[in-house]
Amino acid sequence: MKVSNPSWKEKLDGQVPDALAREIDIFETEITLRKQGKLEERLFAETRLRRGAYGQRYDNGQRNDGKKVQKLNFPSGDLTKGPNTLWDAPGMQRIKIPAGGLNAEQLEVMAELAEEYSDGIAHVTTRQDFQLHYVHIDDTPALMRRLAAANITTREACGNSVRNVTACPYAGVCTDEAFDVTPYARALAKFLLGHPDTQSFGRKFKPAFSGCAQHACGLTGLHDLGLIAKKRLNDATGREELGFEMYVGGGLGAVPYQAKLFDEFVAPEELLPLAQAIARVFARHGEKKNRNRARIKFLIQDLGIEKFRELVREERKILPFDLRWTELIQEAQAEFAEAPLKPAVDVPELVLINTANGSGAELQKWLRSNTRPQRQAGYVTVIVALPLGDITANQLRSLADIARRYTRETVRTTVEQNIVIRWVSKGDLPELYKALHAAGLGDAGAGALVDITSCPGTDTCKLGISSSRGLAAELRKRVSEKSFTSDQAVQDLHIKISGCFNSCGQHHVADLGFYGVSRKIAGYAVPHFQVVLGGQWEKNAGSYGLPVLAVPSKNIPKVVSRLAERYVADRNKGETFKDFVTRTGKAQLKNLLEDLSKPPVGDRSYFSDWGDPREYTLGDMGQGECAGEVVSAVDFGLAAAERELFEAQLAHETGDADRAGKGALLAMLTAAKALVQVEKSNISNDPNEIVAEFRKRYYETQVFFDPFAGGKFANYLFDAQRKAGQAHDSESSRYLMEEAQLFIDAAYSCSNRLGTLVTA
């Protein structure tokens, strides 16, 4: 355990609010009680999660993006092996940043904590949070106190709670917004934090705000509660009114759900009470026992949006009046009043470049990708691109200095894992760029193809299957090369990568999405990614893509290259990538990539992941074994299941939703039968018999259970078979296809664990 400067406690005297100080004291006591065996692990796990303290994976100090962990002065361990190892292994600390807003002092505190308690790196997440990895549990109370003194909390950053309230980082300066949503986001965050009505959820609850409907900065379509700023004319008074278009029940995860419209116009004074009513309905009616169906999206699916709306309206009527419904918004509006530090200077780009003292070409490239005009003339917002969302302690300090020098410390994190500096006078851009460049923060390409979003993956996440960060680092290098296409439409595409099916990297809403899966070839594990096409990042995550096929991780750069080349060659004028995918069809695109789904014969590099020299396989593999592998009945059965699912996707593309839904169920049945045949070769094609045998042999024995998802994927099959006679619409068949893909992936994993790919 590292020892902090002994005077830090004295420095914090009087700076930490009493209520928050008491909470942290309680948590420190709970750590002691857990160590003494006087507090159940089940209870302690939830209490530490609600304070943002996660367990994490730890692989000998080697990060899968090729970097070494800088500090290794804590023991190694595996948090999955038992309660005592919690004290032997570092974890991850998540830190909430409501609406992404930060000042220079907070950046400096983050730098100090990253150096003293972590590996010297702070990570910006897709929810505008910060995360510090390799943090020892014993250090978390001290870390929390120092954050609290800087007006930052970790409370409810994780766990079954209201997570960080996110908002468009351009709110208040965007040329397209209806109005500034920042005060409302801050008020909602303060109101829901620790609220009694938000303490008994079955799962997490994520709110988000956007100033407009057309861009992606708020991603309201994929949130439990999404709020889009809206104006309307009051016919009675003739005055313009501000309000919110309210959506509920969105979410990504294993099976993504599009948020549904709850109300076309919610007045500001109704924002907090309606959110409270929704929280109460979710807490009362949401699933508690089965975590796999405990998100609000499943409650709305079961009840229907009309019934859910009715329950919320009834709840709103009986809510006891709370002064904070209006006071918190008024306080936030009074407290939040950004202003520039420097006078506006509206300098043409050519003049800026000509005065750049030798860095004209680099500055020009950076200006075009990393600056955004504000609605206030003469000012721009600067986007600081952070590769993989990482920023070092020294870079945080440099950023704090830059924010003080050129602005009134108007800094925000973004959902694309970057940081923006608002209210920069255009005349200061050349000097500000030099300062960023000197700090290693001058990368161009923010929001472009090179600006890849990735979850932690196998670096630190215990759920990671494939190295999302390793792949992201490799793709970033490849697409930065001059040999890669310079076509602007390609450069504007979004790549998003998740290490597993859970979509923490938001792969469902990317132009090119990838998530990690497990496959075996010739009896050896090979890291793979599912290729997901058809997602839409714009319009607040307007639509979700579907998996096309699984490809070895080492072939994903070729996948990106081929798809980009095909898009350049075949797209219609002005056609988006999503529309190109829809017009071309998944059958053609799968055929384009099919040969990449198998590694070349004898190439051992495919048996390790990007940035990780270790092979997935145990033992040696002779040359040429891939060419002569034995194909079992399980292999054939799972391949048939994937084919049936792909045919279901094609049916969905043509509008035949019922056929798509039935095809997805058939694919699950085929995969289940393939596993059952390992033990019972004479199984019939009767769906009821297949399900019964699968339940007996794989579910009740827990053989099929995923190490982290349990029986979740088996329940997809059981639910689908129980509803087999029901007709399908576009939405229900889409959900079923997503579930079928996850069931098939789980069947592959189960087969791998059992070693059934040799003979059956």
Summary of the structure (lengths in Angstrom):
residues: 760
radius of gyration: 26.0
end to end distance: 50.8
largest distance: 81.6
contacts: 2666
relative contact order: 0.08
helix: 46%
strand: 16%
